């Protein structure tokens, strides 16, 4: 998408006004589609989405009927082999792609390895990959691993996307950027940056993990080459649900991805010893994704098929704006300009971890990102204005009371 300045949304000034907005909310009906604990305000859907009510039943049918009764015949009768393509086409609507340009498979890390290696092969003679130093670590690790496989290749970490032009030269093969910063929630201009990268002769790869399901994305109209994303955050497909990748149709005929597994073969059940890539997006398959995780995605996409992303974006901006307005005198690192933020708000505090734990004890679930960021995600399908009002008040009270400064809140778990 091109970052444009949306019409400023009026923000409520009282809890009563929040309740009125909830009553008029066109997305309010989707709240009943999710299982949410009572007396809990869930502000971590940007890390793990809530459970759709319909998921357990679809999982039961998959296990007990398709697997239990159909056994191996379900590969054909239940259409298992088509799921990576069919689900990819349904995600395509959410990311502004065409049919046959999105494939559900593997994980974000594996998919980034595939598309980045493909990009380097498409730009022989160029050996530099540019990324932001503060990108999600897996992007940095994968880029470093990929470039080690090519003689003379290197990955360069920029202080920020603002430094891009100074490094875009004839040696750059690809640029990898996050559409929404996982720490701050800052939103980059996909169309403008992609155009600059193309003018330098490089290919553009976007990580859309923190924007898919949170705001409209237009991969095709922005002329993006490749993209990777996940389904367990705003898309609510479940813990460790599979990732997806986008490859622009113009690259399908010549792209060569490195993980040439069985399911990426043109005729996997011919069992030939020589590899022949499947046509189109199918060549990016390696192995078949975990079926039960695909089932979770099938269930959540039944909801997303009904959703207007314009309404999602409008409510997201209103919820994040309300939270920023109400949290008080804290250091908000998320852009206050609506057109520059995704669907999360990050606050800097030197004791961020215990503050988050104290909030969780009050029933407000956010998360912490080292070294000092409190991070709150806003999921418009199941979050209300009154909940955001109450969460902001809880944060003010936790900070004012000092209750976070308790040893029990400082003990860290394996996952923060």
VENCORPE-V400689 format. One record per residue. SS is DSSP state (H for helix, E for strand, C for the rest). OMEGA is omega in degrees with one decimal (none if undefined). D_LAST is the distance of its C-alpha to the last C-alpha in Angstrom with 1 decimal. Layout:
SS_OMEGA_D_LAST ; SS_OMEGA_D_LAST
This chain:
C_170.9_31.4 ; C_-179.2_33.1 ; C_176.9_31.4 ; C_-178.7_34.0 ; C_-179.7_34.1 ; C_175.2_33.9 ; C_-178.8_36.0 ; C_-178.7_34.3 ; C_176.5_33.2 ; C_-179.5_34.3 ; C_179.9_31.5 ; C_-179.1_32.0 ; C_179.3_32.9 ; C_177.5_32.5 ; H_177.9_30.9 ; H_177.2_34.2 ; H_175.5_34.2 ; H_179.7_30.7 ; H_178.1_32.3 ; H_176.9_35.2 ; H_177.0_33.0 ; H_-178.6_31.2 ; H_-178.1_34.7 ; H_-173.2_35.8 ; C_179.3_32.7 ; C_178.8_33.8 ; C_-174.5_30.4 ; H_-177.2_30.2 ; H_-178.2_31.8 ; H_179.2_28.7 ; H_-178.5_26.7 ; H_179.9_28.7 ; H_-173.8_27.5 ; E_174.7_24.0 ; E_-179.1_22.8 ; C_179.7_20.8 ; C_176.9_20.3 ; C_176.7_22.8 ; C_178.1_21.9 ; C_172.2_18.5 ; E_-172.8_17.9 ; E_-179.7_15.5 ; C_179.8_14.2 ; C_178.2_11.7 ; C_173.9_14.5 ; C_176.0_13.9 ; C_174.0_11.0 ; C_-178.6_12.7 ; C_179.4_16.2 ; C_-178.3_17.9 ; E_172.4_20.3 ; E_-178.5_23.9 ; C_-175.1_26.5 ; C_-175.0_28.7 ; H_-177.8_26.3 ; H_179.9_27.0 ; H_178.8_30.7 ; H_174.6_30.7 ; H_178.6_28.7 ; H_-179.0_31.3 ; H_179.3_34.1 ; H_-177.9_32.8 ; H_-171.3_32.4 ; H_-176.5_35.4 ; H_-176.5_37.8 ; H_178.5_37.1 ; H_-173.5_36.0 ; C_-178.0_37.7 ; C_-178.4_41.0 ; C_-177.7_41.2 ; H_-173.8_39.9 ; H_178.9_40.4 ; H_-177.8_42.6 ; H_173.5_39.6 ; H_178.6_38.9 ; H_-173.5_42.0 ; H_179.3_42.5 ; C_176.7_38.9 ; C_-177.9_38.5 ; H_-174.1_35.5 ; H_-177.1_36.5 ; H_-173.3_36.5 ; H_-179.7_33.0 ; H_-180.0_31.4 ; H_-177.0_34.2 ; H_179.0_34.6 ; H_175.6_30.9 ; H_178.8_30.8 ; H_178.1_33.8 ; H_174.4_32.1 ; H_-178.4_29.0 ; H_178.4_31.7 ; H_-176.8_32.7 ; H_-176.7_29.2 ; H_176.2_29.1 ; C_179.1_32.8 ; C_179.1_34.0 ; C_175.9_37.1 ; C_178.0_37.8 ; C_178.4_37.2 ; C_179.8_34.8 ; E_-178.2_31.4 ; E_175.5_30.5 ; E_-176.7_27.6 ; C_168.9_26.7 ; C_-178.9_24.2 ; C_177.6_20.8 ; H_-177.4_20.0 ; H_-179.2_20.1 ; H_-179.9_23.4 ; H_176.1_24.9 ; H_175.8_24.3 ; H_-177.9_26.0 ; H_-174.4_28.9 ; H_179.0_29.5 ; H_175.6_29.1 ; H_176.8_31.4 ; H_-178.8_33.8 ; H_178.8_33.7 ; H_177.7_34.7 ; H_179.0_37.5 ; H_179.6_38.7 ; C_179.4_39.1 ; C_-178.5_41.0 ; C_175.0_41.8 ; C_-171.5_38.6 ; C_-179.4_35.9 ; E_173.2_33.2 ; E_-179.8_30.0 ; E_175.8_28.4 ; E_171.0_24.7 ; E_179.4_22.7 ; C_-177.5_21.0 ; C_175.7_17.9 ; C_175.2_17.9 ; C_-170.3_15.0 ; H_-178.4_15.1 ; H_178.4_16.5 ; H_179.3_19.5 ; H_-178.1_20.2 ; H_-178.6_20.1 ; H_179.2_22.3 ; H_178.8_24.7 ; H_179.8_25.1 ; H_179.8_25.8 ; H_-176.2_28.2 ; H_176.6_30.2 ; C_-179.2_30.7 ; C_-178.3_32.7 ; C_179.7_35.2 ; C_176.5_37.7 ; C_-178.6_37.2 ; C_179.3_34.1 ; E_171.5_31.2 ; E_-177.6_28.1 ; E_-179.3_28.1 ; E_-179.8_25.0 ; E_176.2_26.2 ; C_177.3_24.8 ; C_178.0_24.9 ; H_178.0_26.8 ; H_-178.3_29.4 ; H_-171.7_30.5 ; H_-174.3_31.3 ; H_-178.5_35.1 ; H_-176.8_35.6 ; H_-179.3_34.4 ; C_178.5_35.8 ; C_-174.7_38.8 ; C_178.2_40.8 ; C_-176.5_38.6 ; E_177.4_35.5 ; E_-174.9_35.1 ; E_174.4_31.9 ; E_178.1_29.3 ; E_179.8_25.8 ; E_174.1_24.0 ; E_180.0_21.3 ; C_174.1_23.0 ; E_179.5_20.2 ; C_-175.7_17.8 ; C_-179.1_14.2 ; C_-171.0_13.3 ; C_-175.5_16.4 ; C_179.1_17.9 ; E_-176.8_21.2 ; E_177.7_23.6 ; C_179.4_26.1 ; C_-174.2_29.7 ; H_-175.9_29.9 ; H_-175.2_33.7 ; H_-179.2_34.5 ; H_179.0_32.2 ; H_179.1_33.3 ; H_178.9_37.0 ; H_179.4_36.6 ; H_-179.9_35.1 ; H_178.3_38.0 ; H_177.8_40.6 ; C_177.6_39.5 ; C_-179.3_40.0 ; C_177.5_36.4 ; E_-175.5_34.4 ; E_176.9_31.4 ; E_178.8_28.2 ; E_169.2_25.6 ; E_-175.7_22.0 ; C_-177.1_22.0 ; C_-174.4_18.6 ; C_175.4_17.7 ; C_-179.1_21.4 ; C_-176.7_22.8 ; C_179.4_23.3 ; C_-178.1_22.5 ; C_177.7_25.7 ; C_176.6_28.9 ; C_-178.5_28.9 ; C_-176.8_32.2 ; C_-175.9_31.9 ; C_-177.3_35.6 ; C_174.8_37.1 ; C_175.5_34.9 ; C_179.4_36.4 ; C_179.2_33.1 ; C_-179.0_33.6 ; E_174.8_30.4 ; E_175.0_27.0 ; E_178.9_24.0 ; E_179.4_21.5 ; E_-176.2_19.4 ; C_-174.5_20.2 ; C_178.3_17.1 ; C_-176.7_16.0 ; C_-178.5_18.9 ; C_167.9_21.3 ; C_-178.0_19.8 ; C_176.5_21.0 ; C_-178.2_18.4 ; C_176.6_15.5 ; C_175.6_16.4 ; C_-173.1_19.5 ; C_175.8_21.7 ; E_173.7_21.9 ; E_175.1_25.1 ; E_175.5_27.2 ; E_172.8_30.0 ; E_-179.9_33.1 ; C_-175.1_35.8 ; H_-177.1_39.0 ; H_-179.5_41.0 ; H_-170.4_39.1 ; C_-173.1_39.5 ; C_-173.2_42.9 ; C_-177.4_42.1 ; C_174.9_38.4 ; C_178.7_37.7 ; C_-167.8_34.2 ; C_-173.9_33.6 ; C_-172.7_32.2 ; C_-178.2_35.5 ; C_-172.0_34.7 ; H_-174.6_36.9 ; H_173.1_35.8 ; H_-180.0_36.3 ; E_179.8_40.0 ; C_179.5_42.7 ; C_-174.3_44.2 ; H_-176.3_41.7 ; H_167.9_44.1 ; H_175.0_46.9 ; C_178.0_45.2 ; C_179.5_46.7 ; C_179.9_45.8 ; C_-179.5_45.7 ; C_172.7_42.7 ; C_-174.1_43.7 ; E_174.4_40.9 ; C_177.5_40.7 ; C_173.7_42.0 ; H_-176.5_39.8 ; H_-177.5_36.0 ; H_-179.9_36.4 ; H_179.3_36.7 ; H_172.3_32.9 ; C_173.9_32.3 ; C_172.6_31.7 ; C_-178.1_31.0 ; C_179.8_30.7 ; C_177.8_27.3 ; C_-170.9_26.1 ; H_-177.5_28.4 ; H_174.9_26.3 ; H_174.5_23.6 ; H_178.9_26.4 ; H_175.5_27.6 ; H_177.9_24.4 ; H_176.3_25.0 ; H_-178.6_28.7 ; H_-176.4_27.9 ; H_180.0_25.6 ; H_172.5_28.2 ; H_175.8_30.9 ; H_-175.1_29.2 ; H_176.0_28.6 ; C_-177.2_32.3 ; C_-167.1_33.2 ; C_172.7_31.0 ; C_-176.5_32.5 ; H_174.7_30.0 ; H_176.6_32.0 ; H_177.4_31.3 ; H_-178.7_27.6 ; H_-179.5_27.6 ; H_-179.3_29.8 ; H_178.0_27.6 ; H_179.5_24.4 ; H_179.1_26.1 ; H_-179.3_27.3 ; H_178.8_24.0 ; H_177.7_22.2 ; H_178.1_25.4 ; H_-178.5_25.6 ; H_179.0_22.1 ; H_-179.7_22.8 ; H_-170.0_26.2 ; H_-174.0_25.0 ; C_175.7_22.0 ; C_-174.2_24.5 ; C_176.5_24.6 ; C_-179.9_21.2 ; E_177.9_20.5 ; E_-179.4_19.9 ; C_174.9_19.3 ; C_178.7_19.9 ; C_177.2_23.6 ; C_175.7_25.7 ; C_-174.1_28.3 ; H_-173.5_27.8 ; H_-178.1_29.0 ; H_-179.4_26.4 ; E_175.3_23.2 ; C_-176.9_21.5 ; C_175.7_19.9 ; E_177.9_16.9 ; E_178.7_16.9 ; E_-178.7_14.9 ; E_-179.9_15.6 ; E_177.1_15.5 ; C_-176.7_15.3 ; C_177.4_15.3 ; C_-175.1_13.3 ; H_-176.1_10.8 ; H_179.3_7.9 ; H_176.8_10.6 ; H_178.5_12.2 ; H_-179.8_9.6 ; H_177.2_9.6 ; H_176.5_13.4 ; H_178.8_13.7 ; H_177.8_12.1 ; H_176.7_14.7 ; C_179.0_17.3 ; C_176.3_16.5 ; E_-172.9_15.0 ; E_169.0_11.8 ; C_173.7_10.1 ; E_-173.9_6.7 ; E_173.8_5.9 ; E_-177.5_7.2 ; C_4.9_8.6 ; C_-168.6_11.0 ; C_-175.3_11.8 ; E_166.8_11.2 ; E_-173.5_10.7 ; E_-177.5_11.0 ; E_-179.9_13.2 ; E_-175.8_14.8 ; C_-174.6_18.4 ; C_-170.3_19.9 ; C_-177.5_23.6 ; C_-177.6_24.7 ; C_179.2_23.2 ; C_-178.0_22.3 ; C_176.9_25.1 ; H_-179.5_26.3 ; H_177.0_26.5 ; H_178.9_22.9 ; H_176.3_21.9 ; H_-178.5_24.5 ; H_179.7_23.1 ; H_178.5_19.4 ; H_178.0_20.8 ; H_179.1_22.9 ; H_178.5_20.1 ; H_178.1_18.1 ; H_-177.3_21.5 ; H_178.8_22.1 ; H_-179.5_18.9 ; H_-177.9_19.5 ; H_-176.0_23.2 ; H_-175.4_23.1 ; C_-176.8_20.7 ; C_179.1_19.3 ; C_-175.5_15.7 ; C_-178.6_17.3 ; C_-174.5_17.2 ; H_-177.7_16.1 ; H_179.6_14.5 ; H_-179.1_11.9 ; H_180.0_11.2 ; C_-173.1_10.5 ; C_172.3_7.1 ; C_-179.4_6.3 ; C_180.0_6.5 ; C_-178.9_3.8 ; C_none_0.0
